Amino acid sequence: MAKVRVYELAKEFGVESKAVMAKLQEMGEFVRSASSTIEAPVVRRLTEAFTAQQAQAQAQQAQQAQQAQQAQAKQAQVKQAPAPSVGRPRPVSRMAR
């Protein structure tokens, strides 16, 4: 694997170059601009980091979707519940006759 430019990796990951540059700086790598080149071992580590980050984001989205679905099901269940009974009717007093 040859040297790769930051903007090429950003395009591959589907993010902005600034995000890739920020991640590289978190990893301790120095890059000046989006046209800076990166060595193969750094590219490999960066790819692993972005893959893990994307997998975590997808899992979080799936969890949020499941929670939303459960909330909708609960609301539907509440809407379908029968109205509570008022109670039994009072007996008519015999003196009122």
C-alpha positions, 0 to 999 in steps of 0.5 A: 500500500503506497502513501495515501492522501488525507482527502482520499481517505475522507472520501473513502470513509464518507466524511469530511477531511477535517474529521479525518485530520482530527482523528489523526491528531487524536492518534498522535499523527501530525498532518498539515492539510487534507493533501498531506500523505499518510504512511501505510501503517497509519492508514491501517490504524485509521481504517480500523478506528473509523470502522469501529466508530461506524460499527458503534454508530450503527449499533446505537442507531439500531438500538434507538430504532428498537426503542422507538418501535417499542414506544409506538407499540406501547402507545398502540396498546394503550389506545386499544385498551378498553375504557375502565368500568365506572362501577356497578349502578346504585340500587334504587331506594324503596322509599323514593316510590 
